[in-house]
Amino acid sequence: MIQRKTQTPSYWGEAFEVTQEDLQYLSTLLVEEELPRSAEELGQALVLQHCRREETLIEQMLSQGTPYQPRKSYDVGERVVFPQLEYRVGEVVDERPGHNPEYNPFSVIRVQFSDDDEREFAAELEDDELSLNQETSTSGSDDALSPEELAEVYGSQVGDRLEEHLESNDNFVRLAGEWFPKDLLVDVHVGHLNLAEARLDMEGGGPMPTEALLGDLELPEEITPQLRTFSLNYAIQEDDRFDEVGPAGQVLWYLRDLEPKWVKSTPPYLEYDPIEYDPALLTSEMLALRQRLDDEWSDIEPPDEVEEPVAITLTYPHWKSGTLPLSSRLSQVFPTGRTHRIRFTIIDKRSNEEMEGWVVREKRYVYGLGDWYEENKIPVGAYLEVAQGEEPGTVTVAMQRPRPRQEWIRVIFVPQGEIRFEMRKERISCDYDELMIVTEESPNALDSARTRIEEENITLEAIVADFFPELAKLSPQGTVHAVTLYSAVNTVMRTPPGPLLAELVSNKSYAPVGDNYWVLRKISSA
């Protein structure tokens, strides 16, 4: 056996380069089969092709002479192939006896190569250590992998390298993780797309798989179903009327104009204009609080595993918007996909009612819970539990529901345009975080105050200065918990806890009293 380069990890490593010959081979393969393939599948095909090329090269080179083996004898004028020297071919021009007292008698041949280089090699070696060592240098190991096994081992690695080339090559297109030559797609014209639009419109906008749309289009039957699906997917993708909203592993289409308003654009209560602050100001206690609150804009590193159901506390911006945050923990529960918007199904775990849900990953929220919040009278601060459903593309939501009762809670109201807080008894139907709960007396008045704050560019510092004494008066001790302040401030300005905590630390008006409680600092008149 000959040692093949394709058997070595280094061949498929960093030095591996995708050549134009490789791309031409893959293009021909895709055309012949009329089947789009993933980068990994193409990588496996390329590994097999490199193995075949190497085998062909070895056969061609070995046909030009006798393969060199130290045990054999060679005649002057004989052509010899040296696999260990990149298959160089030389002619034996001399033979003489070899001399080494440690070995049995052997001969030495002098070989001349085409570049006038001459070298000497041992021949007629008996089965001793020298012969075995030299044989080993040109022999494959017994555990050499087959081409198919090499494709399994290195196909993904080669596919990653290949994908880099395909992405910059205008001759190939990718859809749902699969590739095909662009020029060989089935012609899908505007009439076909109009029919697809009409079908989706009849279904309320979608979502619908490509296969369901194909039945109305009458694309050429002689083309494989996979290529027809791929071609239609590509044509729809290039048309602004359609949006691909399928979770990973599915291609689902939706009419963009019929998507909910707050899927196409971000609800104003969720818009976050990043606030500069120094993270070094935060103590370990504050960092732990930041981790517990798990605000989607805190940029917390996601945990390796999330235990479900994931328990969260509903904040005002998401309560107002009918959304949930794509925080570090929740982001692992909801479906992932290739596009910015993913359509899925939300299921009320208690009633099994199904709701249309949308993952908007770019803006870090999940839309579709507004009616559910309203129907179940879920307040800001409510404890919710979220988990993946039994079926793919479904997520369950539930609230912790004791019997309804009257509770003293914070109420925000706006007399003469000034934002104020007080405690009132309200009917509450589920468990909630006492530090986080807040309700609004007049939504319109609070919206007007929020608009004024935005238009006048009122700072976080000014809002905290206004809210802190209002919240402090609700406590007999005059204390305000950082979570309460975070919940209150987010009624008029979207902010994660980091900038808010940094403001409390850096502003001399506030003093910590432990457990993330703060008081107004008494400033000496001296």
C-alpha positions in Angstrom: 0.0 0.0 0.0 1.1 3.6 -0.7 0.8 6.3 1.9 -1.9 8.7 0.6 -2.0 12.3 1.5 -5.7 12.2 1.9 -5.2 9.9 4.9 -3.5 12.7 6.8 -5.3 15.3 8.9 -2.9 18.0 7.7 -4.2 17.6 4.1 -7.7 18.6 5.1 -6.5 21.3 7.6 -5.7 25.0 7.3 -3.7 24.5 4.2 -6.6 23.0 2.3 -7.7 25.2 -0.6 -10.8 25.0 -2.7 -9.7 25.3 -6.4 -11.6 26.3 -9.5 -11.4 22.6 -10.5 -13.2 21.7 -7.3 -16.0 24.3 -8.0 -16.4 23.0 -11.5 -16.7 19.5 -10.3 -19.4 20.4 -7.7 -21.3 22.4 -10.3 -21.4 19.5 -12.7 -22.5 17.2 -9.8 -25.4 19.5 -8.9 -26.5 19.7 -12.5 -26.4 16.0 -13.1 -28.4 15.2 -10.0 -30.6 18.2 -10.1 -30.5 18.2 -6.3 -29.5 21.2 -4.2 -27.1 20.2 -1.5 -25.9 21.6 1.8 -22.3 22.7 2.3 -21.5 19.6 4.4 -22.9 17.3 1.7 -20.9 19.1 -0.9 -17.8 18.9 1.4 -18.3 15.1 1.6 -18.6 14.9 -2.2 -15.4 16.9 -2.5 -13.5 14.6 -0.1 -14.6 11.6 -2.2 -13.5 13.4 -5.4 -10.0 14.2 -4.0 -9.6 10.6 -3.0 -10.5 9.5 -6.5 -8.1 12.1 -8.0 -5.3 10.9 -5.8 -6.0 7.3 -6.7 -5.9 8.2 -10.4 -2.7 10.1 -10.0 -1.0 7.2 -8.2 -2.1 4.8 -10.9 -0.8 7.1 -13.6 2.6 7.6 -11.9 3.1 4.0 -11.1 2.4 3.1 -14.7 5.6 5.0 -15.7 7.9 2.6 -13.9 8.5 0.0 -11.2 7.5 1.2 -7.7 10.6 1.5 -5.5 10.9 -1.1 -2.7 14.3 -1.7 -0.9 13.9 -5.4 -1.0 13.8 -5.6 -4.8 16.6 -5.7 -7.3 16.8 -3.3 -10.3 18.6 -3.4 -13.6 20.6 -0.5 -15.2 18.2 1.3 -17.6 15.1 0.4 -15.6 12.7 3.2 -14.8 11.7 3.4 -11.1 8.9 5.4 -9.4 9.5 6.7 -5.8 6.2 7.3 -4.0 8.0 8.7 -1.0 9.5 11.5 -3.3 6.2 12.8 -4.6 6.2 10.0 -7.3 9.4 11.2 -9.0 10.4 8.9 -11.8 14.1 8.1 -12.4 16.3 5.8 -14.4 18.8 3.4 -12.9 22.2 4.4 -14.3 24.6 2.3 -12.1 24.6 -0.5 -9.5 27.3 -1.4 -7.0 27.6 -3.5 -3.9 26.7 -1.9 -0.6 29.0 -2.0 2.4 27.7 -1.9 6.0 29.0 -4.5 8.6 25.7 -4.2 10.5 23.6 -5.5 7.6 23.6 -8.5 5.3 25.0 -7.9 1.8 22.9 -5.6 -0.3 23.4 -3.4 -3.4 23.1 0.3 -4.1 21.6 1.7 -7.2 22.3 5.2 -8.6 19.2 6.9 -10.1 19.1 9.8 -12.4 16.0 12.0 -12.5 14.8 14.3 -15.3 16.2 17.4 -13.7 19.8 15.8 -13.8 19.6 15.2 -10.1 21.2 11.9 -9.1 20.6 10.0 -5.9 21.5 6.6 -4.5 19.1 4.0 -3.0 19.5 0.7 -1.2 18.3 -2.4 -3.1 18.2 -6.2 -2.5 17.8 -5.6 1.2 16.8 -8.7 3.2 14.0 -8.6 5.7 16.0 -6.8 8.3 15.4 -3.6 10.3 16.7 -1.3 7.6 14.5 -2.8 5.0 11.5 -2.7 7.3 12.1 0.9 8.2 12.3 1.9 4.5 9.3 -0.1 3.6 7.3 1.6 6.3 8.0 5.0 4.8 6.1 4.0 1.7 3.4 1.8 3.1 0.0 2.7 4.4 -1.2 1.6 7.8 -3.6 -1.2 8.2 -6.1 1.1 9.8 -6.3 3.5 6.8 -9.8 5.0 6.3 -11.9 4.3 3.3 -12.9 7.3 1.1 -16.4 7.1 2.6 -15.0 7.2 6.1 -12.8 10.1 5.2 -15.9 11.9 3.9 -17.6 11.4 7.2 -14.6 12.6 9.2 -13.7 15.7 7.1 -16.9 16.5 5.2 -18.1 19.2 7.6 -14.6 20.7 7.9 -14.2 20.9 4.1 -17.9 22.1 3.8 -17.1 25.1 6.1 -14.1 26.1 3.9 -16.2 25.5 0.8 -19.0 27.7 2.0 -16.6 30.7 2.2 -15.9 30.3 -1.5 -19.6 29.8 -2.5 -20.7 32.9 -0.6 -18.4 35.1 -2.7 -19.3 33.3 -5.9 -22.2 34.8 -7.9 -22.7 31.5 -9.8 -24.1 29.8 -6.7 -27.1 30.6 -4.6 -28.0 29.3 -1.1 -31.5 28.8 0.3 -32.4 27.0 3.6 -28.7 25.9 3.9 -28.6 24.3 0.4 -26.6 25.4 -2.7 -27.2 25.2 -6.4 -25.9 26.9 -9.6 -27.9 30.1 -10.2 -28.1 29.8 -14.0 -29.7 26.4 -13.8 -32.7 27.2 -11.7 -36.1 26.7 -13.1 -37.6 29.8 -14.6 -40.2 31.2 -12.1 -41.8 34.3 -13.7 -44.0 37.1 -12.2 -47.2 35.2 -13.0 -46.1 32.3 -10.8 -45.3 34.8 -8.0 -48.7 36.5 -8.4 -50.3 33.1 -8.0 -48.2 32.4 -4.8 -49.3 35.8 -3.4 -52.9 35.0 -4.1 -52.7 31.7 -2.3 -51.0 33.2 0.7 -53.6 35.9 0.8 -56.3 33.3 0.9 -54.6 31.8 4.0 -54.5 35.1 5.8 -50.9 35.8 4.8 -49.5 32.5 5.8 -47.4 30.7 6.9 -47.2 28.1 4.1 -44.5 25.7 3.0 -43.2 26.0 -0.5 -44.5 22.6 -1.4 -48.1 23.8 -0.8 -47.6 26.7 -3.2 -46.1 24.6 -6.0 -49.4 22.8 -6.7 -50.9 26.0 -8.3 -47.9 27.0 -10.4 -47.5 24.1 -12.9 -43.7 24.2 -13.1 -42.1 21.6 -15.5 -42.8 18.1 -14.3 -39.6 16.7 -15.8 -37.6 18.7 -13.2 -37.0 17.0 -9.9 -39.4 18.1 -7.1 -36.4 19.3 -5.0 -35.2 21.6 -7.8 -38.7 23.0 -8.4 -39.0 23.7 -4.7 -35.5 25.3 -4.6 -36.2 27.4 -7.6 -39.5 28.7 -6.3 -37.9 29.4 -2.9 -35.2 31.5 -4.6 -37.7 33.5 -6.7 -39.9 34.2 -3.7 -36.9 35.2 -1.6 -36.0 37.8 -4.2 -39.5 39.4 -4.2 -40.2 42.0 -1.5 -43.8 40.8 -1.1 -42.8 37.7 0.7 -41.1 37.0 4.0 -39.4 33.7 5.0 -40.5 33.0 8.5 -39.8 29.3 9.1 -37.9 28.0 12.2 -34.7 26.1 11.7 -35.3 23.1 9.4 -38.4 24.6 7.8 -39.1 27.0 4.9 -42.4 28.8 5.5 -43.6 31.9 3.6 -45.7 34.9 4.7 -47.0 38.0 3.0 -45.0 40.8 4.4 -47.9 43.3 4.2 -50.1 41.0 6.3 -47.5 40.6 9.1 -48.5 42.3 12.4 -47.4 45.9 12.7 -45.2 45.3 15.7 -43.4 42.4 13.9 -42.4 44.6 11.0 -41.4 47.5 13.3 -40.4 47.6 16.9 -43.0 48.6 19.5 -42.0 52.1 20.8 -41.9 50.8 24.4 -39.1 48.4 23.5 -36.9 50.8 21.6 -33.6 51.1 23.5 -31.1 53.9 22.8 -27.9 52.6 24.5 -26.8 54.5 27.5 -23.1 54.9 28.2 -22.0 53.8 31.7 -19.0 52.3 33.5 -19.6 48.7 34.3 -16.7 48.8 36.8 -19.0 50.8 39.1 -21.2 47.8 39.7 -20.5 45.7 42.8 -20.8 41.9 42.9 -24.2 42.3 44.5 -25.3 44.6 41.7 -23.9 42.2 39.1 -25.9 39.3 40.7 -29.1 41.5 40.5 -28.4 42.3 36.9 -28.0 38.5 36.2 -31.3 37.8 38.0 -33.3 40.4 36.1 -31.9 39.0 32.8 -32.9 42.1 30.8 -32.5 41.3 27.1 -30.3 44.4 26.6 -27.9 43.5 29.4 -25.9 41.3 27.0 -25.5 38.5 29.6 -23.6 35.4 28.4 -26.2 32.7 27.7 -25.9 29.6 30.0 -24.8 26.3 28.5 -28.1 24.7 29.5 -31.5 26.2 30.6 -33.8 24.3 32.9 -37.4 24.5 31.7 -39.8 26.0 32.3 -37.9 29.3 32.5 -39.4 31.6 35.1 -39.4 35.3 34.3 -41.0 38.5 35.7 -43.0 40.5 33.2 -41.7 44.1 32.8 -43.8 47.1 31.8 -42.3 47.5 28.3 -43.2 43.9 27.4 -46.5 44.0 29.2 -47.4 47.2 27.2 -46.2 45.7 23.9 -47.7 42.2 24.3 -44.2 40.7 24.1 -41.6 38.7 25.9 -37.9 39.4 26.0 -35.3 37.4 24.1 -33.1 37.4 27.2 -30.0 35.1 27.7 -32.2 32.3 29.1 -35.4 32.8 27.1 -33.5 33.0 23.8 -32.8 29.3 24.1 -36.4 28.4 24.5 -37.8 30.1 21.4 -37.3 28.8 17.8 -34.3 29.8 15.9 -34.1 30.3 12.1 -32.3 31.9 9.2 -34.3 35.1 9.1 -35.0 38.1 11.4 -38.7 37.1 11.9 -39.8 33.5 12.8 -43.5 32.5 12.9 -44.4 29.9 15.6 -47.2 28.9 17.9 -47.7 30.0 21.5 -49.8 27.7 23.7 -51.5 28.7 26.9 -50.5 25.7 29.1 -53.7 26.0 31.2 -56.3 26.3 28.5 -54.4 24.9 25.5 -55.4 27.9 23.5 -53.1 28.5 20.6 -51.8 32.0 19.6 -49.8 33.3 16.7 -46.3 34.1 17.9 -43.3 35.8 16.2 -39.7 35.8 17.2 -38.0 39.0 16.2 -34.4 38.1 17.1 -32.7 41.2 15.7 -34.7 43.4 18.2 -34.6 40.8 21.0 -38.3 40.2 21.6 -41.2 37.8 21.0 -44.5 39.2 19.8 -48.0 37.8 20.1 -49.1 37.9 23.8 -51.1 41.2 24.1 -54.5 39.6 24.0 -53.4 36.9 26.4 -52.2 39.5 28.9 -55.4 41.4 28.7 -57.8 38.5 28.8 -56.1 37.0 31.9 -55.6 40.4 33.6 -51.9 39.8 33.9 -50.1 42.7 35.6 -46.6 44.1 35.3 -44.4 42.1 37.6 -46.3 38.8 37.0 -44.4 35.6 37.3 -44.6 33.7 34.0 -43.2 30.3 33.0 -42.1 29.6 29.5 -41.1 26.2 28.0 -40.8 24.5 24.6 -43.9 22.7 23.5 -44.3 19.0 22.7 -44.5 19.7 19.0 -41.7 21.5 17.1 -42.3 25.2 16.6 -44.5 25.5 19.7 -43.8 27.2 23.0 -46.0 27.1 26.1 -46.7 30.0 28.5 -48.3 29.9 31.9 -48.8 32.2 34.9 -48.6 31.3 38.5 -52.2 31.6 39.5 -53.5 31.7 43.0 -57.1 32.8 43.7 -57.8 36.5 42.9 -57.3 38.9 45.8 -57.1 42.6 46.7 -53.5 43.8 47.1 -51.8 47.1 47.8 -49.7 47.9 44.7 -47.9 50.9 43.2 -49.9 53.0 40.8 -48.4 55.6 38.5 -50.5 58.6 37.6 -49.9 61.9 35.8 -51.6 65.0 37.4 -50.9 68.2 35.4 -48.3 66.3 33.3 -46.2 65.4 36.4 -45.5 61.7 37.0 -46.4 60.6 40.5 -46.7 57.3 42.4 -49.0 56.1 45.2 -50.2 52.8 46.8 -53.7 51.6 46.0 -55.7 48.4 46.5 -56.2 46.6 43.2 -57.5 43.1 42.3 -54.7 40.8 41.3 -55.2 37.4 39.7 -51.8 35.8 39.7 -48.5 35.7 41.7 -46.2 38.6 41.1 -43.0 40.3 42.2 -43.8 42.9 44.9 -40.8 44.9 44.0 -41.6 45.0 40.3 -45.4 45.5 40.2 -46.8 48.8 39.0 -50.0 49.8 37.2 -51.0 52.9 35.3 -54.0 55.0 36.1 -54.3 56.6 32.7 -52.5 55.0 29.8 -53.0 58.0 27.5 -51.6 60.4 30.1 -48.5 58.2 30.7 -48.0 57.9 26.9 -48.1 61.7 26.7 -45.5 62.0 29.5 -43.3 59.5 27.8 -43.5 61.4 24.5 -42.5 64.6 26.2 -39.5 62.9 27.8 -38.4 61.7 24.4 -38.9 65.0 22.7 -37.1 67.0 25.4 -34.3 64.4 25.6 -34.7 64.2 29.3 -31.8 62.1 30.7 -31.8 59.0 32.8 -30.3 61.0 35.6 -33.2 63.5 35.6 -35.8 60.7 35.6 -34.2 58.9 38.5 -34.0 62.2 40.4 -37.7 62.7 39.8 -38.9 59.1 40.5 -36.7 58.3 43.5 -38.3 60.6 46.1 -41.8 59.6 44.8 -41.0 55.9 45.4 -39.2 56.6 48.7 -42.4 58.1 50.2 -44.2 54.8 49.7 -41.9 53.1 52.2 -42.0 53.8 55.9 -38.2 53.6 55.9 -37.9 55.9 52.9 -36.0 53.1 51.0 -36.2 52.3 47.3 -35.2 48.9 46.0 -33.2 49.0 42.8 -35.7 46.5 41.1 -38.6 48.9 42.0 -36.7 51.8 40.4 -35.8 49.7 37.4 -39.5 48.8 36.9 -40.7 52.4 37.4 -38.1 54.0 35.1 -39.0 51.6 32.3 -42.5 52.9 32.2 -41.1 56.1 30.5 -37.6 55.2 29.3 -36.3 51.8 28.1 -33.2 50.9 30.0 -31.5 47.7 31.3 -30.4 47.7 34.9 -26.7 48.4 34.3 -27.0 52.2 33.5 -29.5 52.6 36.3 -27.3 50.9 38.9 -24.3 52.9 37.7 -26.3 56.1 38.2 -27.2 55.2 41.8 -23.5 54.5 42.5 -22.1 57.6 40.8 -24.7 60.2 42.0 -24.0 61.5 45.5 -27.7 62.0 46.1 -28.2 58.3 46.8 -26.8 56.0 49.5 -26.9 52.2 49.7 -28.3 50.6 52.8 -27.9 46.9 51.9 -29.6 44.2 49.8 -29.9 46.6 46.8 -32.0 49.1 48.9 -31.2 52.8 48.6 -32.1 56.0 50.4 -31.8 59.7 49.6 -28.5 60.8 51.1 -28.7 63.5 53.7 -26.5 66.3 52.6 -25.0 68.4 55.4 -25.7 72.2 55.2 -22.3 73.0 56.6 
